[in-house]
Amino acid sequence: DVQLQASGGGSVQPGGTLRLSCTASGFSLGDYAVAWFRRAPGKEREAVSCIDDSDGYSQYFYADSVKGRFTISRDNAKNTADLQMNSLKPEDTAVYFCAAPHRAPLYGSNSPRSYEYWGQGTQVTVSS
């Protein structure tokens, strides 16, 4: 049974930190790719960060809005993928989802169309 479970969301003040974790079961996060997406109120889902291994080596993607603040990592032994979020801003407020494909990403590693497995989402709220 394939499952992704995201955790670690919460409420923080601007400048604060949170660490999101995604735990997979039924498949390996290291097979192809793993990504974090987010959906803010009134906005479309957007890619935040991903690790793409479909070419045989790890390639990292970060949205411009989070570069230098967020870091994605993966622990193959634990089958988890984390998103360390530092210097959080109110505009980072969103529901965050982890996602993984069951094959090499067909539409690019930052397109939600490439991902078949999705976690349930975890709320991140940045507010003073």
C-alpha positions as CSV (number, residue, x, y, z in Angstrom):
1,D,0.0,0.0,0.0
2,V,1.6,3.3,-1.1
3,Q,1.4,6.1,1.3
4,L,3.0,9.5,1.9
5,Q,2.5,11.3,5.2
6,A,3.6,14.9,5.8
7,S,4.1,16.4,9.2
8,G,5.7,19.3,11.0
9,G,3.6,22.2,10.0
10,G,2.5,24.8,12.5
11,S,2.3,28.5,13.3
12,V,5.4,30.7,13.6
13,Q,6.3,34.3,13.6
14,P,8.1,35.9,10.7
15,G,11.7,35.0,10.8
16,G,11.0,31.7,12.5
17,T,11.8,28.2,11.4
18,L,9.9,24.9,10.8
19,R,10.9,21.5,9.5
20,L,8.5,19.5,7.5
21,S,8.9,15.8,7.2
22,C,7.5,13.4,4.6
23,T,7.4,9.6,5.3
24,A,6.8,7.1,2.6
25,S,5.7,3.6,2.7
26,G,5.2,1.0,-0.1
27,F,7.8,2.5,-2.3
28,S,11.2,4.2,-2.2
29,L,11.5,8.0,-2.2
30,G,14.9,7.6,-3.8
31,D,13.7,5.8,-6.9
32,Y,12.9,8.8,-9.0
33,A,12.1,12.1,-7.2
34,V,10.5,13.7,-4.2
35,A,9.0,17.1,-4.1
36,W,7.4,19.6,-1.8
37,F,4.5,21.7,-3.2
38,R,2.4,24.4,-1.5
39,R,-1.0,26.0,-2.1
40,A,-1.6,29.4,-0.6
41,P,-5.2,30.7,-0.2
42,G,-6.5,31.9,-3.5
43,K,-3.4,30.7,-5.4
44,E,-2.5,27.7,-7.5
45,R,-0.3,24.9,-6.2
46,E,3.3,25.7,-6.8
47,A,6.5,23.7,-6.5
48,V,8.7,24.6,-3.6
49,S,11.6,22.2,-3.9
50,C,12.4,18.8,-5.2
51,I,15.2,16.2,-5.5
52,D,15.2,14.5,-8.9
53,D,17.2,11.3,-9.3
54,S,15.7,10.2,-12.6
55,D,19.0,10.8,-14.5
56,G,21.0,8.7,-12.1
57,Y,22.2,11.6,-9.9
58,S,20.5,14.0,-7.5
59,Q,19.4,17.3,-9.0
60,Y,17.9,19.9,-6.7
61,F,15.2,22.5,-7.5
62,Y,14.2,25.4,-5.4
63,A,11.5,28.0,-6.2
64,D,13.1,31.5,-6.5
65,S,11.0,32.7,-3.6
66,V,12.6,30.2,-1.2
67,K,16.2,29.9,-2.4
68,G,18.6,30.5,0.4
69,R,15.9,29.9,3.0
70,F,14.6,26.4,2.4
71,T,16.6,23.2,2.2
72,I,15.3,19.8,1.0
73,S,16.9,16.6,2.1
74,R,16.3,12.9,1.9
75,D,17.2,10.0,4.2
76,N,17.0,6.8,2.1
77,A,17.5,4.6,5.1
78,K,14.4,6.1,6.8
79,N,12.6,6.7,3.5
80,T,11.8,10.2,4.5
81,A,12.3,13.6,2.9
82,D,12.5,16.8,4.9
83,L,12.1,20.5,4.1
84,Q,13.9,22.8,6.5
85,M,12.4,26.2,6.3
86,N,14.3,29.2,7.8
87,S,13.6,32.9,7.8
88,L,9.9,32.3,7.2
89,K,7.8,35.0,5.7
90,P,4.1,35.6,5.8
91,E,4.0,34.8,2.1
92,D,5.1,31.3,3.0
93,T,1.8,30.7,4.6
94,A,0.2,27.7,2.7
95,V,-0.7,24.1,2.9
96,Y,2.4,22.1,2.1
97,F,2.3,18.8,0.3
98,C,5.0,16.2,-0.3
99,A,4.8,14.2,-3.6
100,A,6.5,11.5,-5.4
101,P,6.2,9.9,-8.9
102,H,6.0,6.2,-9.7
103,R,8.3,6.8,-12.7
104,A,10.7,9.4,-14.0
105,P,8.9,12.8,-14.0
106,L,7.3,13.2,-17.4
107,Y,6.5,16.9,-17.2
108,G,9.6,18.1,-15.2
109,S,10.3,17.6,-11.6
110,N,8.6,20.9,-10.6
111,S,5.3,20.1,-12.3
112,P,2.5,18.7,-10.2
113,R,1.5,16.7,-13.3
114,S,4.6,14.5,-12.8
115,Y,3.5,13.2,-9.4
116,E,1.1,10.4,-8.7
117,Y,1.6,10.0,-4.9
118,W,0.6,12.9,-2.6
119,G,0.7,13.3,1.1
120,Q,-2.3,14.8,2.9
121,G,-0.9,18.3,3.4
122,T,0.3,20.1,6.5
123,Q,-0.6,23.8,7.3
124,V,2.2,26.3,7.7
125,T,1.1,29.7,9.0
126,V,3.6,32.6,9.3
127,S,2.1,35.5,11.2
128,S,3.0,38.1,13.8
